[in-house]
Amino acid sequence: MNRTMKLLLLSDIFVLTGFGLIQPILAIYINDGGVTGGTMLTAGMASALFMLTKSLVQLPFGHYVDSQAGKERWLILGTLLMAAVPIIYLSANCIDHIYLAELIYGLGSGLAYPTWLGLWSVNLDPGRESFQWSIYHTSTGMGTAATGAAGAAMASQVGFSATFLLAGLLCIVGCLVLLILERRGAGKAKDLCS
């Protein structure tokens, strides 16, 4: 596994574990956490808004980014947008704020995921593709599993605000890892611009 892949993996561990802290509690926060207009239905609509936005953005953007140099910058932008989402949750007091957060989350994900997948794919070692994908999914799955339980416990003990703040900080750390990739990884890894 080359340096680019290690940095992509490390970044995703931070970002996905950050969101792992809040995914199990988000509907409860929307329904019971002081979000005006928040119900189980609006929580479901917010989730659908995220997936719809991500789905509408990622296909045309994936086509676009394949022909662009500087893919790391798009990945950083998408990840920064995603990192803003837990902070928006932190200050949300009405369902429209949650909807805005989900739109931003969908946009950020729609920029980040196709770019991330492209960078990862061109760096796979021939003959080791399945194993390297397994390393990725095992690492991020274990992190997300651990933080799902931890996020629920944390929200129960210290509240939603601290949980959202920690999630945002983990996402920012994941973004900082990508800055290392942008500064160093592109020149040392396989040609990512072709």
N, C-alpha and C positions, 0 to 999 in steps of 0.2 A: 504494500500500500504506500503510495508516494505521499509527499508532503501536502499536496493539494487535497487529496482525499482525507488525510488526517485532519486538516483544518476544517474541511466541509463537515466531517463527522462531528468534530468537537463543537462547532457552531450549532449544528442541529440538536445535539444533546442539550445544550443550554436553552435553545429556543423552545424545543418541544417539551422539555421538562418544566420550563416556565409556564407554558400553556397547560401542561399536565396538572399544575397546582390549582388552576381555576376551572378547568372544564367540568369536573364533577359538581362544583358548587355554583356555577353561573346561573342556572335556572332558579335555584333557591334564592340567590341574591336578587335576581330580577323580580321574583314573586314576593319575597319576604324581606328584602333588604333595604326598603325605603326608596325604591324606584317608582315614582308616580306613573301610574298606568301599567305597571308591571304585573303580568299574570303568567300562568303557565303557557297560555296561547301566545302571548307576545314573546315569551322566551323562545318558543318554537319558531315563531316567525323571524326572530332575530337570527337564529341558527340557519334557517332557510335563506335569509338574505345574504349571510356570509357565503354559503355554498354557491348560490346563484351568481353572486358577484365574482367569486374566484373562478367559477366555470366560464363565465362570459369573458373574463380578462385573459385567462391563461392560454387559451387556444390561439387567438390572434397574436398575443405577445410572444408565445413560444415560437411561432413562425417568424416573427420579426427578429427576435434576439438571436436566432440561429445564424443570421447573416451579419451580425454586429460584432465589432471588437469591443473590448472592455466589459465583458459579461459580468465580471465581479462587481462593477459599480451598480449594475441593475440589481444584482443579488443583495448588495448592501442597502440600496434604496428600499427594496421590498421588505427586507428584514427590519429596517428602521420603522417603516410604517406599521409592521406587526408589533414591534416593541412599544409603540405608542398606545396600543389597544388596552393593555391592563391599566395604564395611567388614566385613560378615558373612563374606564369602568370605575376607577377610584373616585372620580369626581362626578359621575353620572347621578342625576337626581330625577330624571324622567326617561321614559322609554325611548324618546327621540335620541337621546345621547347614546343609548345602547345600540340603536339602529345605526347611528353614525359610526360608532366603534366597529360594528360588524361590517359596514361598507368599507371602512379603512382596512380592516382585517382581510376582507376578500380581495381588495386591490393589492395590498402588500403580498398576500399569498399568491395571487395571480402573477405577480412580477417575480417573486422569489422562487417558487417551486419549479417552473420550467427551466429557469436559469440554473438552479442548483442541480436538477436532474441532468441537464446537458453537461455541466462541468464534471459531475461525478462520472457520467457515462464515458466521456472521452478519456478519462483517467483510469478506467478499469483495466486491470492486467489481463491480457488474453489468457484464457484457460482457467482464470480464477474469478470470473464474474459472479457466479452463484455464491461462492464463499464470501466475497467482498460485500455483496448485497446482504448476505446473512449477518455479517459483522455489523453493518449499519442498522439493520432492523432489530437485531438483538440488543445492541447498545441503546438505541433510542427507545425501544420498547421497555427495557428494564428501567430506564430513567423515568419514563412517563408513568409506569406502574408505581414506582416508589413515590413519585410526587403526587399522584392521584390521591393516595391515602394520606400523605403528609399535608396536602392542601386542605382536605376536609378537616383533618385534626387541627391544623393551624387556624382555619376560619372559625372552628368551634371554640378554640382557646383564646385567640387574640383578635379575631374579627376579620371581616372581609378586607378592610383597608390594608392591613399589614400583608395579607395574602396577595392582593393585587400588586402592591408595591414590590414584594419579592419576585413575583412573576415578571414584572416589568424590568427589574434589575437583571434577572437571569437572561431575558431576551436581549438586553443591551450588551451583556457580556458576550453572548453569541454573535452579536453584530461586531463587537470589537475583534473577535477572532477572525471575522471576514476581512477586517481592515489589514490584518497580517497577510491574509491570502492575496488581497489586492496589491499590497506593496511588494511582496516577495514571491508569492506562489506562481504568478503568471509567467514570470521569466524563467523559472526553474522547472516547471512541469511541462508536460506535452503542450504543443501549440494549441491553445484554446480558441484561437481566432479563425481557424480554418474551417 
